[in-house]
Amino acid sequence: MKKLLIGLLALGLVFSFSVPVMASDLSVSGSYRIRGWLDSNSPLYKDDAASDAYYDQRMRIQPVFTVAEGLKVTVRFDCLEGVWGDDLRSPLPEAELEETVGYGGYLTDVEFSDVSYNADANVQFDKAYVTFMTNYGQVEAGFKSTNLWGTDFGNTEAFVGEIDFQTKLSENLGLLFRVEKDVEQDAFYNNSIQDEDKDAYIAAAVYKMEGMEAGMLYKGVRDYTNCDVNTMVHVLSPYAKASLADGIYVEGQVYWATGKSECDEAYLTAAAGEELDWSDLLIYLMAKADVGPGYVGAMFAYAEGDDDPTDKDIKGALLSGSDWNPCLILFNDTQPTSLGRFPGATTGDALNNAYLWQVFGGMSPMENLALSASFTYAYADEKLDNKDDDYGSEVDITASYKIYDNLDYTVGFGYLFAGDFYKGDVTDREIDDTYLLMNKLQVDF
């Protein structure tokens, strides 16, 4: 905490300047959505016709107060978010919040059991930060988004206290420097525990020119939240996007993590008294081409698995992120399916220990209507504990109609031909397929 305060004070001294005072201007943006779900047999049990069907909604509002030229304050909050049939007008009971943070899904679960906070309450504030321009670049400080970098792959939007400084070295090349405070324990424990926090330090460069964008990010994560294990992980992530001739578009991104955890003997089991070595890899590639009135494309993604979770080599901690959803069922965090909620199955939320291959296409047969379809096959990188490595294959079909310029109605159907991976350790267990129906009405303003 002391480092963060010192950094903020230093920025205030270095970049202090005067601007003409003017009345505040207010601009508001946001969205409102209603979604309907039918989730059939997501536990994948044979002859189990159980299904879940319900509606949910969310109102999101983001006001921006322009205080003066080059100075503004941004706030974002969600309200009336939840399932129809519940009382959305009042907060739910207080509950523990479990949050995961980190680029590329570098995860450390942190339970804020000592904090009265409810992520599903009637009103949830996500952001509140100030932005101001200086002679050297732009500064943003406050509680704002993190874990958004490059493509959607690897992104899991989270909200932390941070200080950003962005500047340009040239018309095409920009730099970003950031300090994050992910977990603070000094205040919660009346200073009886000092510096056992989780901080992140980020440096990134982005180069843009017509038809092309590329960037490189470094993130160092210092996690001392557990007094029995101290972790320092370094993440590198290059990405590139390019629009080529003849309607061809390609993008790709890599996450590579390395680091060490120093552990007390009492904390370890398989490697007592030794250092834990981090090494992890994520890869994503996608290409699509315009063909007549539509497009076709292919995608590949890989998340390294851990061949022995009990040894001192830590792998499989990098995930594809909840903002990247290649299917309606597999590796999707936006739908309510319970796929993966039984021992041995871990594919419900994000790409983990997997290879994924997909072909897709789409077209607009009439104005304001967009159709798309995809076929996906996935299998495990590491076959563990007598489990099969076949996740299965999935077919998805979606249609989106633009009622107004800012109002869309979307319907989707996904069918998973479940693989034997979902048998888990029970080799004689019979499994069956699952499907998902969804529809969504969303207005953006």
N, C-alpha and C positions, 0 to 999 in steps of 0.2 A: 504494500500500500504506500509506503514512504517513497518508493521509486516512482510510482505513478503520479503522486502529488508533486514531487520534485520536477518530473518531466513536464507536467502541465504548467507549473510556475515558470519554468525555463522558456517554454513556448510563448507564454504571455509576455515575457520580457523581450524576447528576441523579435517577436512579430508585432509588437505594439505599434499602433498607428492611429491617426485621427481620420474620421470620415464625417461628412456632413450629416446632420441629424434630420430625419424625415419621419413622417407618420408611418406606422406599421401597415403593410398591405397583407391581406390574408387570401391564400388560395387553397382550395380543398380538392383532393382527389380520393378515390377509393373504389370499392366494389361491393356488390351484394349478390350472393349466390344462394340457390336452393338446389339440393341434390337428392335424387331418389336412388335407392339401392335394393337389389335382390341378389343375395349371396347364397348359392345353393351348394350344400355338402362341402364346405371348405375344409372340414376335418379329414375329408377323403375316405371315410369309412365305407366299406362295401354295403350296398343296399340301404344306405342312410340318406333319406330324402329331406333331412332337416335343412331349413333355410332361414335366413334373416332378411326381413324386408322393412325398410323405414326411410324417412326423409330427415335430412339435416340442413342447416343453414348457417350463414356467417355474414355479418356486416363488418366491413373494414373501412376505416376512415383515416386519412392522412392530411392534416392541416399543415401548411407551411406559412410561417410569419416572416415576412420580409421587413426587417426593422430599419435597415438602411441599405444603400447600395453596397453590395458585397458582404452583407451581414444578414443571416436568417436563422430561424429556429424551426426545426422539423419535429413533429410528433406523429406517432402512428398507434392506433389502438383498434382492437376487435371487440365487438359487442353482440349480444344476443346470439352467441355461437353455441350450437348444440343440436339435439335431436328433437323433432316435433313430438309432442306428447309429454315432454318434460317441461317444467316451469322455467322458461328462459328469461323471466323477468327478474329473478333474484339469484344471487351467487349460490353455487353448490357448497357443500361442507368443505372445510379446509382439508387439504390433503398434501401429502409429501410430493414434492416435485423432483422428478429424475430428469436430468438434462445431459445431453452429450454434445461435445463441442470439438471442432477441429477440422481443418481443411482435409478433404479426401476421406472424411469420416474417421480421422484419428480420434478414438473414443476413450474417454475415461468417465465412467458413470459417477456422478456426484449426487448424493442424496442430501438435499437441503432440509433435513428433518428438524432443524432448529429454527427454520424460518417460516413464518406464517404466510404462505403464498399458495395460490390456487390457480393453475394454468387454465382451468375450464370455467372460471368465474364469469359473471355477467359482463364485466368489462375487463379486458386485459390490455395493458399498455405494453407495446413492444419496443418503441423507440422514443427517445427525447434527446436531441443533440443540437449543438450550435455549429454553424458553418460560417467561416469568415475568410475573406481574401486578404493576402498580404502582398508585399512587393516580391516575395520569394515563392509564393504558391498558395494553395488552399489548405486550411486547417479545419478539421471536424473533430469535435470532442463531445463525449457524452455516451449515452446508452444506445447502441445502434447495431445494425446487422453485421454479422461476420460469416465466414465459411462460404462466400460467394466468389468464385474465381474461374475465369476462362469459360468453358462450356458448362452446361448443367451437370455434367458427369462429375461426381465427387462432392457436389454441393449439398449441405444440410444447413439451411439458414438457422442461425442462432443469434441471440442478442446478449451482448456483453458491454461492459464499460471499456472504452477505448479512446485513444488519441491518434488521429490520422494526419499525415502531412503528404500532400500530393503536389508535384511540380512537373514542369516540362523542361527537358533539356533541348528539345527542338520541336518543330511543328509536328513531327511524327512520333517522337519518343517521350513517354511519360514515366515518372517514378512514383512509387508509393512506399511510405514507411509508416508502420503502425505498432503501437504498444497496446496489448489487451490485458485486462484483469478478468480472468475467467472464474476464479474461485478465490475468495478472501475469507480467511479464518481468524485473523487477528481480532476483528470487531466482535465476532460471535462468541469468542472465548475469553473476553475481557483481557486480551493481551497475554494470557497464560501460555498460548502457543504463538510463536513468532516465526514469520516467513514460511510457514507450512501452507503455501498457497499454490495456485496454478496460474501462471502467466504465459503469454505468448508474445513473440517478437517477429514482425513480418517486414520483409523487404521485397518489392516486386517491380518489374519493368514491363511496359507494354509498348509495342511498336505497331503503329497503324499507318496504312497507306491504302490507296484505292483498291478495293477488292481483296485485301489481305489484312490479317491481324495476327499478331503473335505475342506471347508473353512468357515470362519466367517468374516464379514465386519461390521464395524461401520462407519457411515458417519454423521457428524454434519454439518448442513447447516445454516449459519447465514445470513439472508436476510434483510438488512436495506435499500434497494434501494428505497423504498417508505417511504417518511417522515411521512405518516399518519399511517403506519402499520409496526411494527418490528416483524420479525418472527425468531424463532429458532426451527428447526426440527431435530430430531434424527432418523436415519434409521439403522436398523439391518437387515442383510441378511446372513443366513446360506445356504450352498448348499452342495450337495454330488453327486458324480458320481462313479459308480461301474460296473466293468465287472465281471459277475458271471460265474459259470460253465455252460456248455452246450450252449454257445453262447447267454447268457442272459445279457442284458445291461439295467441299470436303472439310472435315474438321477432325481434330484428334487431341488427346490429352493423356499425360502420364503423371502418376503420383508415385514417388519413391521415398520411403521413410527408413531412417536408420537411427540408432541411438542405444542407450543403455539404462538399465534400472539397477541401482545399488540397493540390496535387500539385507535385512537382518536375518540371521540364521533361523530364528523362530518363525519368520514369516514364510519361508520357503519350505517346500516338501521334497520335490524331486531334485532340486539343485541347491540344497541348503548352503548358505554362506557364499554363493557365487553370484556374479553379475548376470543379469538377464540381458540378452542381446536382441535388439529390435532390427528387423529387416522385412520390408513389405513392399508390394508392387501392385499398382492398378494401371490398366491400359484400356484406352477407348479409341475407336476409329469409326468414322461414319462417312459415307459418300452417297450423294444422290444426284440424279440428272433429270432435267426436264425432258419429257417425251410427249409430244403433241399437246393435248390439253391437260396433261397430268405430269406425274413424276414417278420414278422408281428409285430404290436405293437399297443399300446393305449396311449392316452395322456389326461390329465385333466389340466385345468387352471381356475383360479378364480381371479377376480378383484372386490374388494368391491365397492359398489355403495353408494351414499348419499341419504338417504330417505327424507331429507329436506334441499335443498341447501340454504335456507334462514335463517337457524338457526346458532348458534355459533359453532356447531360441524362440522369440515371440514373433509370430507371423499371423496374418489374417485379421489384424486390427484395422486396416484400411478398408473402408466400405465405399460403395458407389454413391451413397448419399440419398437422402429422402426426396430431394428435388429432381432427381433423375428417375423417370418412371418409364422403362422401355416397353412394359406390357400393362394390361389391366389387372392381371393377377400376380404373375411372377415378379418379384423384386419391385413391388409397387407399394408406396407408403401413403397414397392418397385415398385408398378405398378400404372398406371395413372387413375384408375377408380375414378369417381366422387361420388361413393357411400358414402352417409353420408353428402352430401353437401346441405342438405335442413333441415329446422327446425325439431328437434326431433330425428334425426339420427346422431349417434356419433361413428359408427363402422368402418369408412373407414381407420383409421390409426393404432390404437393400441387397445388392449383389455382394455375395460373401462366399469365398471358396468355390469359385465357379468360372466356367467358360460360357459365354453367351454368343449365339449367332442369330442374326435376324435379317430377313428380307422384307421390304415394305414398299408400298406404293399408294398413290392417291390421285384424285382428279376432282374437278369442279364441273359437273354436267350441266349446271345452270347457275345463273347469277346468285350469289349469296349462299350457295350450298357447297360444302366441301366433304368429300368422302375419302376415307383412308382404310387400309387393311394391312396386317402384318402377320408373318409366321415366324415363330421363335423356337429355337431349340437350345437347351442348357444342360450342362453336366458338371459335376464337381471336379475341382482341381485335385484335391486329395481325398481318397477313399478311406474312410475311417471306421473303426469299430464294427466291422462286418456289414457296413451299410453299402448299398448299391450307389453308384455315382450318377445315375440317370434322374435328373429333375423332371424330365418330360418335355413336351412341346406344347405350344400355345398358339391359338388363332384369335386375333382381335380384329373387330370391325367397328368403326366409329363414323358418325355423320354429324356435321355441325351446320346449322342454318342461322344466318345473320338476319334477325327480325328487324332490328335497327342497326345503325352503325356501331352502337355501343351495347347492343343486347343480342346475346347468342344463346341458342338452344342446342344442346349436344346430347346425343344418345350413343351408347356403346354396348357391345357384347363381346365377352371374352370366354373362351373355352379352353381349359387346361387338360390335356391328355397326361395324367399324372404318371411320373416314373416311379420305379421301385425304390428310389431314394427315400420316399415317404413311408416305407415299411419300417424304417429305423432299424433297431436291433431285433425286432420281431419278424424273422424271415418268413414265417408262415402266415403273416397277416395279409388279408385281402384288402386292397384299396380300390377306390373308384375315382372317376374324373369329377371335376367341378366346373361350374360356370358362373359368370357374373353378368348381371344386367345393370346398367346405370343410365341416368339421364340428369342433365344439369341445365339450369337456367341462370345466366349470369349477366349482370349489367355493370359496366365500368364507367366511371364518371370522373 
